[in-house]
Amino acid sequence: MKSLQTLSTQPKPASPGLSRQMVRKHARRIFHDRWTLRPLTRREWRQAEQDLARLLEAEAL
């Protein structure tokens, strides 16, 4: 079984125009069930960032 890599700090967003604070707010919204239980994994941070980027792009169209 693959172990989950947890992070004590949030990685820097790779998407231009997104700040850590924006990604953190969105991650808290979509991972509300896990937010207080354990730190998010790198994969979860990236999922939240990509989801937020898609939402903002869809709003701009």
C-alpha distance matrix in Angstrom:
0.0 3.8 6.4 9.5 12.6 15.5 19.1 22.1 24.4 24.6 24.6 27.9 28.3 28.5 30.7 34.4 36.2 33.4 33.4 30.7 32.5 32.5 28.8 28.2 30.5 28.9 25.3 26.6 28.1 25.1 22.5 24.9 22.6 20.1 22.9 23.9 20.7 18.9 19.4 18.5 16.0 17.6 16.5 18.1 21.2 21.5 21.2 23.9 26.0 25.9 26.7 29.6 30.9 31.1 32.8 35.4 36.0 36.6 39.0 41.0 41.7
3.8 0.0 3.8 6.5 9.3 12.5 15.9 19.1 21.1 21.2 21.0 24.3 24.7 24.8 27.2 30.9 32.8 30.0 29.9 27.3 29.3 29.4 25.6 25.2 27.8 26.2 22.6 24.2 26.0 23.1 20.5 23.2 21.4 18.6 20.9 22.3 19.3 17.0 16.9 15.7 12.8 14.1 13.1 15.1 17.9 18.2 18.3 21.0 22.9 22.9 24.1 26.8 27.9 28.3 30.2 32.5 33.2 34.1 36.4 38.2 39.1
6.4 3.8 0.0 3.8 6.4 9.3 12.8 15.8 18.2 18.7 19.0 22.5 23.3 24.0 26.5 30.0 31.7 28.7 28.2 25.3 27.2 27.7 24.0 23.1 25.8 24.7 21.0 22.3 24.4 21.9 19.0 21.4 19.7 16.5 18.4 19.5 16.6 13.9 13.9 13.2 10.6 12.4 12.3 13.9 16.4 17.4 17.9 20.1 22.0 22.7 23.8 26.1 27.5 28.3 30.0 32.0 33.1 34.2 36.2 38.0 39.2
9.5 6.5 3.8 0.0 3.8 6.1 9.7 12.9 14.9 15.2 15.7 19.2 20.0 21.0 23.4 26.9 28.3 25.2 24.6 21.6 23.5 23.9 20.3 19.3 22.1 21.0 17.3 18.6 20.9 18.5 15.6 18.1 16.8 13.4 15.1 16.5 13.9 11.0 10.5 9.5 6.8 9.0 9.2 10.4 12.8 14.1 14.7 16.6 18.5 19.5 20.6 22.6 24.2 25.2 26.7 28.7 29.9 31.1 32.9 34.7 36.1
12.6 9.3 6.4 3.8 0.0 3.8 6.7 10.0 11.9 12.5 12.7 16.4 17.6 18.7 21.5 24.8 26.3 23.2 22.4 19.3 21.5 22.3 18.8 17.9 21.0 20.4 16.8 18.3 21.0 19.0 16.2 18.8 18.1 14.5 15.2 16.6 14.7 11.2 9.5 8.7 5.6 7.0 8.6 10.2 11.5 12.9 14.4 16.1 17.4 18.8 20.4 22.0 23.3 24.9 26.4 27.9 29.2 30.8 32.5 34.0 35.7
15.5 12.5 9.3 6.1 3.8 0.0 3.8 6.7 9.0 10.0 11.3 15.0 16.6 18.4 21.0 24.0 25.1 21.8 20.5 17.1 18.8 20.1 16.8 15.2 18.4 18.2 14.6 15.6 18.7 17.3 14.2 16.4 16.0 12.2 12.2 13.4 11.9 8.1 5.9 6.0 4.4 6.8 9.2 9.6 10.3 12.7 14.2 15.0 16.4 18.5 19.7 20.8 22.6 24.4 25.5 26.8 28.6 30.2 31.4 33.0 35.1
19.1 15.9 12.8 9.7 6.7 3.8 0.0 3.7 5.3 6.8 8.3 12.1 14.2 16.4 19.2 21.8 22.7 19.4 17.7 14.2 16.2 17.9 14.9 13.3 16.7 17.2 13.9 14.9 18.3 17.5 14.9 16.8 17.2 13.5 12.5 13.8 13.2 9.5 6.1 6.5 5.8 6.6 10.1 10.2 9.5 12.1 14.4 14.5 15.3 17.9 19.4 19.8 21.4 23.8 24.8 25.6 27.5 29.5 30.4 31.8 34.1
22.1 19.1 15.8 12.9 10.0 6.7 3.7 0.0 3.8 6.9 9.5 12.9 15.4 18.1 20.8 23.0 23.4 20.1 17.7 14.0 15.5 17.9 15.5 13.2 16.5 17.7 14.7 15.0 18.7 18.7 16.0 17.2 17.8 14.3 12.5 12.9 12.9 9.5 6.4 8.2 9.0 10.0 13.4 13.0 11.7 14.8 17.0 16.4 17.1 20.2 21.4 21.3 23.1 25.7 26.3 26.8 29.1 31.1 31.6 33.0 35.6
24.4 21.1 18.2 14.9 11.9 9.0 5.3 3.8 0.0 3.8 6.4 9.4 12.2 15.1 17.6 19.5 19.9 16.7 14.2 10.6 12.4 14.9 12.7 10.8 14.4 15.8 13.3 14.1 17.7 18.0 15.9 17.3 18.7 15.5 13.2 14.4 15.1 12.0 8.4 9.0 9.7 9.5 13.0 12.6 10.3 13.1 15.7 14.7 14.7 18.0 19.5 18.9 20.4 23.4 24.0 24.1 26.4 28.6 29.0 30.1 32.8
24.6 21.2 18.7 15.2 12.5 10.0 6.8 6.9 3.8 0.0 3.8 6.6 8.7 11.9 14.1 16.1 16.5 13.2 11.0 7.5 9.7 11.7 9.3 8.0 11.8 12.8 10.6 12.1 15.4 15.5 14.1 15.9 17.8 14.9 12.7 14.8 15.8 12.9 9.2 8.3 9.0 7.9 11.0 10.3 7.3 9.9 12.6 11.4 11.0 14.4 16.0 15.3 16.7 19.7 20.3 20.4 22.6 24.9 25.4 26.4 29.1
24.6 21.0 19.0 15.7 12.7 11.3 8.3 9.5 6.4 3.8 0.0 3.8 6.3 8.7 11.6 13.8 14.9 12.1 10.6 7.9 11.2 12.6 10.0 10.2 13.9 14.2 12.4 14.7 17.6 17.2 16.2 18.6 20.4 17.6 15.8 18.2 19.0 15.9 12.1 10.5 9.9 7.3 10.3 10.7 7.5 8.6 12.0 11.6 10.3 13.2 15.6 15.0 15.6 18.7 20.0 19.8 21.5 24.1 24.9 25.5 28.0
27.9 24.3 22.5 19.2 16.4 15.0 12.1 12.9 9.4 6.6 3.8 0.0 3.8 6.4 9.1 10.6 11.7 9.4 8.0 6.5 10.2 11.3 9.5 10.7 14.1 14.5 13.6 16.1 18.6 18.5 18.2 20.6 22.9 20.4 18.4 20.9 22.1 19.3 15.5 13.8 13.3 10.5 12.8 13.2 9.6 9.8 13.2 12.4 10.0 12.8 15.4 14.3 14.1 17.6 18.9 18.1 19.6 22.6 23.2 23.3 26.0
28.3 24.7 23.3 20.0 17.6 16.6 14.2 15.4 12.2 8.7 6.3 3.8 0.0 3.8 5.6 7.6 8.9 6.5 6.6 6.3 9.8 9.6 7.7 10.1 12.9 12.5 12.2 15.3 17.0 16.8 17.2 19.8 22.3 20.3 18.5 21.5 22.8 20.3 16.8 14.3 13.9 11.0 12.2 12.3 8.7 7.9 11.0 10.1 6.9 9.4 12.2 11.0 10.4 13.9 15.4 14.5 15.8 18.9 19.6 19.7 22.3
28.5 24.8 24.0 21.0 18.7 18.4 16.4 18.1 15.1 11.9 8.7 6.4 3.8 0.0 3.8 6.4 9.2 8.1 9.5 10.0 13.4 12.7 10.7 13.6 16.2 15.2 14.9 18.3 19.7 18.9 19.5 22.5 24.8 22.8 21.4 24.6 25.6 23.0 19.5 16.7 15.6 12.2 12.7 13.7 10.7 8.5 11.5 11.7 8.2 9.2 12.7 12.0 10.4 13.5 15.8 14.9 15.3 18.5 19.8 19.4 21.6
30.7 27.2 26.5 23.4 21.5 21.0 19.2 20.8 17.6 14.1 11.6 9.1 5.6 3.8 0.0 3.8 6.4 6.0 8.8 10.5 13.2 11.5 10.2 13.7 15.5 14.1 14.7 18.2 18.9 18.2 19.6 22.4 25.0 23.6 22.2 25.6 26.9 24.6 21.4 18.4 17.7 14.7 14.6 14.9 12.0 9.7 11.7 11.3 7.6 7.9 10.9 9.8 7.3 10.5 12.8 11.5 11.6 15.1 16.3 15.7 17.8
34.4 30.9 30.0 26.9 24.8 24.0 21.8 23.0 19.5 16.1 13.8 10.6 7.6 6.4 3.8 0.0 3.8 5.6 8.4 11.2 13.5 12.0 11.9 15.3 16.8 15.9 17.2 20.3 20.9 20.8 22.4 24.9 27.8 26.5 24.7 28.0 29.6 27.4 24.1 21.4 21.0 18.0 18.2 18.4 15.3 13.4 15.3 14.4 10.6 11.2 13.8 11.8 9.2 12.4 14.1 11.9 12.0 15.7 16.3 15.0 17.5
36.2 32.8 31.7 28.3 26.3 25.1 22.7 23.4 19.9 16.5 14.9 11.7 8.9 9.2 6.4 3.8 0.0 3.8 6.7 10.1 11.6 9.8 10.8 14.1 14.9 14.4 16.4 19.0 19.5 20.0 21.8 23.9 27.1 26.1 24.1 27.2 29.3 27.4 24.2 21.8 22.0 19.4 19.8 19.2 16.0 14.8 16.3 14.5 11.0 12.2 13.8 11.0 9.0 12.4 13.1 10.2 11.2 14.8 14.5 13.3 16.4
33.4 30.0 28.7 25.2 23.2 21.8 19.4 20.1 16.7 13.2 12.1 9.4 6.5 8.1 6.0 5.6 3.8 0.0 3.8 6.8 8.3 6.4 7.0 10.3 11.4 11.0 12.7 15.3 16.1 16.6 18.3 20.2 23.4 22.4 20.3 23.4 25.5 23.7 20.6 18.2 18.7 16.4 16.9 16.0 12.6 12.0 13.5 11.3 8.1 10.1 11.6 8.7 7.8 11.6 11.9 9.8 11.7 14.9 14.7 14.5 17.6
33.4 29.9 28.2 24.6 22.4 20.5 17.7 17.7 14.2 11.0 10.6 8.0 6.6 9.5 8.8 8.4 6.7 3.8 0.0 3.8 5.3 5.3 6.4 8.6 10.1 11.0 12.3 14.3 15.7 16.9 17.9 19.5 22.7 21.4 18.8 21.6 23.8 22.0 18.8 17.0 17.9 16.0 17.2 16.0 12.4 12.8 14.7 12.2 9.5 12.5 13.8 10.9 11.0 14.7 14.7 12.9 15.2 18.2 17.6 17.7 21.0
30.7 27.3 25.3 21.6 19.3 17.1 14.2 14.0 10.6 7.5 7.9 6.5 6.3 10.0 10.5 11.2 10.1 6.8 3.8 0.0 3.8 5.5 5.2 5.9 8.5 9.9 10.2 12.0 14.2 15.3 15.6 17.1 20.1 18.5 15.7 18.3 20.4 18.5 15.2 13.7 14.9 13.3 15.0 13.7 10.0 11.3 13.5 10.9 9.1 12.7 13.9 11.5 12.5 16.1 16.1 15.0 17.6 20.2 19.9 20.5 23.6
32.5 29.3 27.2 23.5 21.5 18.8 16.2 15.5 12.4 9.7 11.2 10.2 9.8 13.4 13.2 13.5 11.6 8.3 5.3 3.8 0.0 3.8 5.5 5.0 6.1 8.6 9.7 10.5 12.4 14.4 15.0 15.7 19.1 18.0 14.9 17.2 20.0 18.6 15.8 14.7 16.7 15.8 17.3 15.2 11.9 13.7 15.1 11.9 10.8 14.3 14.6 11.8 13.5 16.8 15.9 14.8 18.0 20.2 19.2 20.2 23.6
32.5 29.4 27.7 23.9 22.3 20.1 17.9 17.9 14.9 11.7 12.6 11.3 9.6 12.7 11.5 12.0 9.8 6.4 5.3 5.5 3.8 0.0 3.8 5.5 5.3 6.3 8.6 10.0 10.9 12.6 14.1 15.2 18.7 18.1 15.5 18.3 20.9 19.9 17.2 15.4 17.2 16.1 16.8 14.6 11.5 12.7 13.3 9.9 8.6 11.8 11.6 8.4 10.2 13.3 12.2 11.1 14.3 16.4 15.5 16.6 19.9
28.8 25.6 24.0 20.3 18.8 16.8 14.9 15.5 12.7 9.3 10.0 9.5 7.7 10.7 10.2 11.9 10.8 7.0 6.4 5.2 5.5 3.8 0.0 3.8 5.5 5.1 5.9 8.5 9.8 10.5 11.6 13.4 16.6 15.5 13.3 16.5 18.6 17.2 14.4 12.1 13.6 12.5 13.0 10.8 7.7 9.0 9.8 6.5 5.5 9.1 9.3 7.0 9.1 12.2 11.8 11.6 14.5 16.4 16.4 17.7 20.6
28.2 25.2 23.1 19.3 17.9 15.2 13.3 13.2 10.8 8.0 10.2 10.7 10.1 13.6 13.7 15.3 14.1 10.3 8.6 5.9 5.0 5.5 3.8 0.0 3.8 5.5 5.0 6.1 8.6 10.0 10.1 11.2 14.4 13.2 10.3 13.2 15.6 14.4 11.8 10.3 12.6 12.5 13.6 10.9 8.1 10.8 11.5 8.2 8.6 12.2 12.0 10.2 12.8 15.5 14.8 14.9 18.0 19.6 19.3 21.0 23.9
30.5 27.8 25.8 22.1 21.0 18.4 16.7 16.5 14.4 11.8 13.9 14.1 12.9 16.2 15.5 16.8 14.9 11.4 10.1 8.5 6.1 5.3 5.5 3.8 0.0 3.8 5.5 5.2 6.4 9.0 10.0 10.3 13.9 13.8 11.0 13.7 16.6 16.2 14.3 12.9 15.6 15.7 16.3 13.1 11.0 13.3 13.1 9.4 10.2 13.3 12.1 9.8 13.0 15.2 13.5 13.8 17.3 18.4 17.5 19.6 22.5
28.9 26.2 24.7 21.0 20.4 18.2 17.2 17.7 15.8 12.8 14.2 14.5 12.5 15.2 14.1 15.9 14.4 11.0 11.0 9.9 8.6 6.3 5.1 5.5 3.8 0.0 3.8 5.4 5.0 6.3 8.4 9.7 13.2 13.2 11.4 14.7 17.1 16.7 14.9 12.6 14.8 14.8 14.4 11.2 9.7 11.3 10.2 6.4 7.8 10.4 8.5 6.7 10.3 12.0 10.4 11.4 14.7 15.5 15.1 17.5 20.1
25.3 22.6 21.0 17.3 16.8 14.6 13.9 14.7 13.3 10.6 12.4 13.6 12.2 14.9 14.7 17.2 16.4 12.7 12.3 10.2 9.7 8.6 5.9 5.0 5.5 3.8 0.0 3.8 5.3 5.3 5.7 7.7 10.7 10.0 8.4 12.0 13.8 13.1 11.3 8.8 11.1 11.6 11.4 8.0 6.9 9.3 8.4 5.1 7.7 10.4 9.2 8.7 12.0 13.6 12.9 14.3 17.2 18.0 18.3 20.6 22.9
26.6 24.2 22.3 18.6 18.3 15.6 14.9 15.0 14.1 12.1 14.7 16.1 15.3 18.3 18.2 20.3 19.0 15.3 14.3 12.0 10.5 10.0 8.5 6.1 5.2 5.4 3.8 0.0 3.8 5.7 5.3 5.2 8.8 8.6 6.2 9.4 12.0 12.1 11.0 9.7 12.9 14.2 14.3 10.6 10.0 12.9 12.0 8.8 11.4 14.1 12.5 11.7 15.3 16.7 15.4 16.8 19.9 20.5 20.3 22.8 25.3
28.1 26.0 24.4 20.9 21.0 18.7 18.3 18.7 17.7 15.4 17.6 18.6 17.0 19.7 18.9 20.9 19.5 16.1 15.7 14.2 12.4 10.9 9.8 8.6 6.4 5.0 5.3 3.8 0.0 3.8 5.8 5.4 9.1 10.3 8.9 12.0 14.4 15.0 14.4 12.7 15.5 16.6 16.0 12.3 12.1 14.3 12.4 9.2 12.0 13.9 11.4 10.7 14.5 15.3 13.4 15.2 18.4 18.3 17.9 20.9 23.1
25.1 23.1 21.9 18.5 19.0 17.3 17.5 18.7 18.0 15.5 17.2 18.5 16.8 18.9 18.2 20.8 20.0 16.6 16.9 15.3 14.4 12.6 10.5 10.0 9.0 6.3 5.3 5.7 3.8 0.0 3.8 5.7 8.2 9.2 9.2 12.7 14.1 14.5 13.9 11.5 13.7 14.8 13.5 9.8 10.6 12.3 9.8 7.4 10.8 12.1 9.5 10.1 13.7 13.9 12.7 15.2 17.8 17.6 18.0 21.0 22.8
22.5 20.5 19.0 15.6 16.2 14.2 14.9 16.0 15.9 14.1 16.2 18.2 17.2 19.5 19.6 22.4 21.8 18.3 17.9 15.6 15.0 14.1 11.6 10.1 10.0 8.4 5.7 5.3 5.8 3.8 0.0 3.8 5.5 5.5 5.9 9.4 10.4 10.7 10.6 8.5 11.1 13.1 12.1 8.4 9.7 12.2 10.2 8.5 12.1 13.8 11.9 12.8 16.3 16.9 16.1 18.4 21.0 21.1 21.6 24.4 26.3
24.9 23.2 21.4 18.1 18.8 16.4 16.8 17.2 17.3 15.9 18.6 20.6 19.8 22.5 22.4 24.9 23.9 20.2 19.5 17.1 15.7 15.2 13.4 11.2 10.3 9.7 7.7 5.2 5.4 5.7 3.8 0.0 3.8 5.5 5.1 7.7 9.5 11.0 11.6 10.7 13.9 16.2 15.7 11.9 12.9 15.7 13.9 11.7 15.1 17.1 14.9 15.2 18.9 19.5 18.1 20.2 23.2 23.0 23.1 26.1 28.1
22.6 21.4 19.7 16.8 18.1 16.0 17.2 17.8 18.7 17.8 20.4 22.9 22.3 24.8 25.0 27.8 27.1 23.4 22.7 20.1 19.1 18.7 16.6 14.4 13.9 13.2 10.7 8.8 9.1 8.2 5.5 3.8 0.0 3.8 5.9 7.4 7.8 9.9 11.6 11.1 13.9 16.9 16.1 12.7 14.5 17.3 15.3 13.9 17.5 19.2 17.2 18.1 21.6 22.0 20.9 23.3 26.0 25.7 26.1 29.2 30.9
20.1 18.6 16.5 13.4 14.5 12.2 13.5 14.3 15.5 14.9 17.6 20.4 20.3 22.8 23.6 26.5 26.1 22.4 21.4 18.5 18.0 18.1 15.5 13.2 13.8 13.2 10.0 8.6 10.3 9.2 5.5 5.5 3.8 0.0 3.8 5.7 5.2 6.3 8.0 7.6 10.6 13.8 13.6 10.3 12.2 15.3 14.0 13.0 16.4 18.3 17.0 18.0 21.3 22.1 21.5 23.7 26.3 26.5 27.1 29.9 31.8
22.9 20.9 18.4 15.1 15.2 12.2 12.5 12.5 13.2 12.7 15.8 18.4 18.5 21.4 22.2 24.7 24.1 20.3 18.8 15.7 14.9 15.5 13.3 10.3 11.0 11.4 8.4 6.2 8.9 9.2 5.9 5.1 5.9 3.8 0.0 3.8 5.7 6.3 6.8 7.1 10.8 13.5 14.1 10.8 11.4 14.9 14.2 12.4 15.3 17.9 16.8 17.0 20.3 21.6 20.8 22.5 25.4 26.0 26.1 28.7 31.0
23.9 22.3 19.5 16.5 16.6 13.4 13.8 12.9 14.4 14.8 18.2 20.9 21.5 24.6 25.6 28.0 27.2 23.4 21.6 18.3 17.2 18.3 16.5 13.2 13.7 14.7 12.0 9.4 12.0 12.7 9.4 7.7 7.4 5.7 3.8 0.0 3.8 5.9 7.7 9.6 13.1 16.2 17.2 14.1 14.7 18.4 17.9 16.2 19.0 21.7 20.6 20.6 24.0 25.4 24.5 26.1 29.1 29.6 29.6 32.2 34.6
20.7 19.3 16.6 13.9 14.7 11.9 13.2 12.9 15.1 15.8 19.0 22.1 22.8 25.6 26.9 29.6 29.3 25.5 23.8 20.4 20.0 20.9 18.6 15.6 16.6 17.1 13.8 12.0 14.4 14.1 10.4 9.5 7.8 5.2 5.7 3.8 0.0 3.8 7.2 9.2 12.1 15.7 16.5 13.9 15.2 18.7 18.2 17.2 20.2 22.5 21.7 22.3 25.5 26.7 26.2 28.1 30.8 31.3 31.7 34.3 36.4
18.9 17.0 13.9 11.0 11.2 8.1 9.5 9.5 12.0 12.9 15.9 19.3 20.3 23.0 24.6 27.4 27.4 23.7 22.0 18.5 18.6 19.9 17.2 14.4 16.2 16.7 13.1 12.1 15.0 14.5 10.7 11.0 9.9 6.3 6.3 5.9 3.8 0.0 3.8 6.4 9.0 12.5 13.8 11.7 12.9 16.3 16.5 15.8 18.4 20.9 20.7 21.3 24.2 25.7 25.6 27.3 29.8 30.7 31.3 33.6 35.8
19.4 16.9 13.9 10.5 9.5 5.9 6.1 6.4 8.4 9.2 12.1 15.5 16.8 19.5 21.4 24.1 24.2 20.6 18.8 15.2 15.8 17.2 14.4 11.8 14.3 14.9 11.3 11.0 14.4 13.9 10.6 11.6 11.6 8.0 6.8 7.7 7.2 3.8 0.0 3.8 6.5 9.5 11.5 9.7 10.0 13.5 14.3 13.6 15.7 18.4 18.7 19.1 21.7 23.6 23.7 25.1 27.5 28.8 29.4 31.4 33.7
18.5 15.7 13.2 9.5 8.7 6.0 6.5 8.2 9.0 8.3 10.5 13.8 14.3 16.7 18.4 21.4 21.8 18.2 17.0 13.7 14.7 15.4 12.1 10.3 12.9 12.6 8.8 9.7 12.7 11.5 8.5 10.7 11.1 7.6 7.1 9.6 9.2 6.4 3.8 0.0 3.8 6.7 8.0 5.9 6.5 10.0 10.6 10.2 12.4 14.8 15.2 16.0 18.4 20.1 20.6 22.1 24.3 25.5 26.4 28.4 30.5
16.0 12.8 10.6 6.8 5.6 4.4 5.8 9.0 9.7 9.0 9.9 13.3 13.9 15.6 17.7 21.0 22.0 18.7 17.9 14.9 16.7 17.2 13.6 12.6 15.6 14.8 11.1 12.9 15.5 13.7 11.1 13.9 13.9 10.6 10.8 13.1 12.1 9.0 6.5 3.8 0.0 3.8 5.3 5.1 6.4 8.7 9.8 10.8 12.5 14.3 15.4 16.7 18.5 20.1 21.3 22.8 24.5 25.9 27.3 29.0 30.9
17.6 14.1 12.4 9.0 7.0 6.8 6.6 10.0 9.5 7.9 7.3 10.5 11.0 12.2 14.7 18.0 19.4 16.4 16.0 13.3 15.8 16.1 12.5 12.5 15.7 14.8 11.6 14.2 16.6 14.8 13.1 16.2 16.9 13.8 13.5 16.2 15.7 12.5 9.5 6.7 3.8 0.0 3.8 5.5 5.2 6.3 8.6 10.0 10.6 12.3 14.2 15.5 16.5 18.4 20.1 21.2 22.6 24.4 26.0 27.2 29.1
16.5 13.1 12.3 9.2 8.6 9.2 10.1 13.4 13.0 11.0 10.3 12.8 12.2 12.7 14.6 18.2 19.8 16.9 17.2 15.0 17.3 16.8 13.0 13.6 16.3 14.4 11.4 14.3 16.0 13.5 12.1 15.7 16.1 13.6 14.1 17.2 16.5 13.8 11.5 8.0 5.3 3.8 0.0 3.8 5.5 5.1 6.1 8.7 9.8 10.5 12.1 14.2 15.2 16.4 18.3 20.0 21.0 22.4 24.4 25.8 27.3
18.1 15.1 13.9 10.4 10.2 9.6 10.2 13.0 12.6 10.3 10.7 13.2 12.3 13.7 14.9 18.4 19.2 16.0 16.0 13.7 15.2 14.6 10.8 10.9 13.1 11.2 8.0 10.6 12.3 9.8 8.4 11.9 12.7 10.3 10.8 14.1 13.9 11.7 9.7 5.9 5.1 5.5 3.8 0.0 3.8 5.4 5.0 6.2 8.6 9.9 10.4 12.2 14.2 15.3 16.4 18.3 19.9 21.0 22.6 24.5 26.1
21.2 17.9 16.4 12.8 11.5 10.3 9.5 11.7 10.3 7.3 7.5 9.6 8.7 10.7 12.0 15.3 16.0 12.6 12.4 10.0 11.9 11.5 7.7 8.1 11.0 9.7 6.9 10.0 12.1 10.6 9.7 12.9 14.5 12.2 11.4 14.7 15.2 12.9 10.0 6.5 6.4 5.2 5.5 3.8 0.0 3.8 5.5 5.2 6.2 8.7 9.9 10.6 12.3 14.4 15.4 16.6 18.4 20.1 21.3 22.8 24.8
21.5 18.2 17.4 14.1 12.9 12.7 12.1 14.8 13.1 9.9 8.6 9.8 7.9 8.5 9.7 13.4 14.8 12.0 12.8 11.3 13.7 12.7 9.0 10.8 13.3 11.3 9.3 12.9 14.3 12.3 12.2 15.7 17.3 15.3 14.9 18.4 18.7 16.3 13.5 10.0 8.7 6.3 5.1 5.4 3.8 0.0 3.8 5.4 5.0 6.1 8.4 9.8 10.4 12.2 14.1 15.3 16.4 18.2 20.0 21.1 22.9
21.2 18.3 17.9 14.7 14.4 14.2 14.4 17.0 15.7 12.6 12.0 13.2 11.0 11.5 11.7 15.3 16.3 13.5 14.7 13.5 15.1 13.3 9.8 11.5 13.1 10.2 8.4 12.0 12.4 9.8 10.2 13.9 15.3 14.0 14.2 17.9 18.2 16.5 14.3 10.6 9.8 8.6 6.1 5.0 5.5 3.8 0.0 3.8 5.4 5.2 6.0 8.5 9.9 10.6 12.2 14.3 15.3 16.4 18.4 20.1 21.5
23.9 21.0 20.1 16.6 16.1 15.0 14.5 16.4 14.7 11.4 11.6 12.4 10.1 11.7 11.3 14.4 14.5 11.3 12.2 10.9 11.9 9.9 6.5 8.2 9.4 6.4 5.1 8.8 9.2 7.4 8.5 11.7 13.9 13.0 12.4 16.2 17.2 15.8 13.6 10.2 10.8 10.0 8.7 6.2 5.2 5.4 3.8 0.0 3.8 5.6 5.1 6.1 8.6 9.9 10.5 12.3 14.2 15.3 16.6 18.5 20.4
26.0 22.9 22.0 18.5 17.4 16.4 15.3 17.1 14.7 11.0 10.3 10.0 6.9 8.2 7.6 10.6 11.0 8.1 9.5 9.1 10.8 8.6 5.5 8.6 10.2 7.8 7.7 11.4 12.0 10.8 12.1 15.1 17.5 16.4 15.3 19.0 20.2 18.4 15.7 12.4 12.5 10.6 9.8 8.6 6.2 5.0 5.4 3.8 0.0 3.8 5.5 5.2 6.2 8.7 9.9 10.6 12.3 14.3 15.5 16.7 18.8
25.9 22.9 22.7 19.5 18.8 18.5 17.9 20.2 18.0 14.4 13.2 12.8 9.4 9.2 7.9 11.2 12.2 10.1 12.5 12.7 14.3 11.8 9.1 12.2 13.3 10.4 10.4 14.1 13.9 12.1 13.8 17.1 19.2 18.3 17.9 21.7 22.5 20.9 18.4 14.8 14.3 12.3 10.5 9.9 8.7 6.1 5.2 5.6 3.8 0.0 3.8 5.4 5.1 6.2 8.6 10.0 10.5 12.3 14.3 15.4 16.9
26.7 24.1 23.8 20.6 20.4 19.7 19.4 21.4 19.5 16.0 15.6 15.4 12.2 12.7 10.9 13.8 13.8 11.6 13.8 13.9 14.6 11.6 9.3 12.0 12.1 8.5 9.2 12.5 11.4 9.5 11.9 14.9 17.2 17.0 16.8 20.6 21.7 20.7 18.7 15.2 15.4 14.2 12.1 10.4 9.9 8.4 6.0 5.1 5.5 3.8 0.0 3.8 5.5 5.2 6.2 8.7 9.9 10.6 12.4 14.4 15.8
29.6 26.8 26.1 22.6 22.0 20.8 19.8 21.3 18.9 15.3 15.0 14.3 11.0 12.0 9.8 11.8 11.0 8.7 10.9 11.5 11.8 8.4 7.0 10.2 9.8 6.7 8.7 11.7 10.7 10.1 12.8 15.2 18.1 18.0 17.0 20.6 22.3 21.3 19.1 16.0 16.7 15.5 14.2 12.2 10.6 9.8 8.5 6.1 5.2 5.4 3.8 0.0 3.8 5.4 5.0 6.2 8.5 9.8 10.6 12.4 14.6
30.9 27.9 27.5 24.2 23.3 22.6 21.4 23.1 20.4 16.7 15.6 14.1 10.4 10.4 7.3 9.2 9.0 7.8 11.0 12.5 13.5 10.2 9.1 12.8 13.0 10.3 12.0 15.3 14.5 13.7 16.3 18.9 21.6 21.3 20.3 24.0 25.5 24.2 21.7 18.4 18.5 16.5 15.2 14.2 12.3 10.4 9.9 8.6 6.2 5.1 5.5 3.8 0.0 3.8 5.5 5.2 6.1 8.6 10.0 10.7 12.7
31.1 28.3 28.3 25.2 24.9 24.4 23.8 25.7 23.4 19.7 18.7 17.6 13.9 13.5 10.5 12.4 12.4 11.6 14.7 16.1 16.8 13.3 12.2 15.5 15.2 12.0 13.6 16.7 15.3 13.9 16.9 19.5 22.0 22.1 21.6 25.4 26.7 25.7 23.6 20.1 20.1 18.4 16.4 15.3 14.4 12.2 10.6 9.9 8.7 6.2 5.2 5.4 3.8 0.0 3.8 5.5 5.1 6.1 8.6 9.9 10.9
32.8 30.2 30.0 26.7 26.4 25.5 24.8 26.3 24.0 20.3 20.0 18.9 15.4 15.8 12.8 14.1 13.1 11.9 14.7 16.1 15.9 12.2 11.8 14.8 13.5 10.4 12.9 15.4 13.4 12.7 16.1 18.1 20.9 21.5 20.8 24.5 26.2 25.6 23.7 20.6 21.3 20.1 18.3 16.4 15.4 14.1 12.2 10.5 9.9 8.6 6.2 5.0 5.5 3.8 0.0 3.8 5.4 5.1 6.2 8.7 10.2
35.4 32.5 32.0 28.7 27.9 26.8 25.6 26.8 24.1 20.4 19.8 18.1 14.5 14.9 11.5 11.9 10.2 9.8 12.9 15.0 14.8 11.1 11.6 14.9 13.8 11.4 14.3 16.8 15.2 15.2 18.4 20.2 23.3 23.7 22.5 26.1 28.1 27.3 25.1 22.1 22.8 21.2 20.0 18.3 16.6 15.3 14.3 12.3 10.6 10.0 8.7 6.2 5.2 5.5 3.8 0.0 3.8 5.5 5.1 6.3 9.0
36.0 33.2 33.1 29.9 29.2 28.6 27.5 29.1 26.4 22.6 21.5 19.6 15.8 15.3 11.6 12.0 11.2 11.7 15.2 17.6 18.0 14.3 14.5 18.0 17.3 14.7 17.2 19.9 18.4 17.8 21.0 23.2 26.0 26.3 25.4 29.1 30.8 29.8 27.5 24.3 24.5 22.6 21.0 19.9 18.4 16.4 15.3 14.2 12.3 10.5 9.9 8.5 6.1 5.1 5.4 3.8 0.0 3.8 5.4 5.2 6.6
36.6 34.1 34.2 31.1 30.8 30.2 29.5 31.1 28.6 24.9 24.1 22.6 18.9 18.5 15.1 15.7 14.8 14.9 18.2 20.2 20.2 16.4 16.4 19.6 18.4 15.5 18.0 20.5 18.3 17.6 21.1 23.0 25.7 26.5 26.0 29.6 31.3 30.7 28.8 25.5 25.9 24.4 22.4 21.0 20.1 18.2 16.4 15.3 14.3 12.3 10.6 9.8 8.6 6.1 5.1 5.5 3.8 0.0 3.8 5.4 5.4
39.0 36.4 36.2 32.9 32.5 31.4 30.4 31.6 29.0 25.4 24.9 23.2 19.6 19.8 16.3 16.3 14.5 14.7 17.6 19.9 19.2 15.5 16.4 19.3 17.5 15.1 18.3 20.3 17.9 18.0 21.6 23.1 26.1 27.1 26.1 29.6 31.7 31.3 29.4 26.4 27.3 26.0 24.4 22.6 21.3 20.0 18.4 16.6 15.5 14.3 12.4 10.6 10.0 8.6 6.2 5.1 5.4 3.8 0.0 3.8 5.5
41.0 38.2 38.0 34.7 34.0 33.0 31.8 33.0 30.1 26.4 25.5 23.3 19.7 19.4 15.7 15.0 13.3 14.5 17.7 20.5 20.2 16.6 17.7 21.0 19.6 17.5 20.6 22.8 20.9 21.0 24.4 26.1 29.2 29.9 28.7 32.2 34.3 33.6 31.4 28.4 29.0 27.2 25.8 24.5 22.8 21.1 20.1 18.5 16.7 15.4 14.4 12.4 10.7 9.9 8.7 6.3 5.2 5.4 3.8 0.0 3.8
41.7 39.1 39.2 36.1 35.7 35.1 34.1 35.6 32.8 29.1 28.0 26.0 22.3 21.6 17.8 17.5 16.4 17.6 21.0 23.6 23.6 19.9 20.6 23.9 22.5 20.1 22.9 25.3 23.1 22.8 26.3 28.1 30.9 31.8 31.0 34.6 36.4 35.8 33.7 30.5 30.9 29.1 27.3 26.1 24.8 22.9 21.5 20.4 18.8 16.9 15.8 14.6 12.7 10.9 10.2 9.0 6.6 5.4 5.5 3.8 0.0
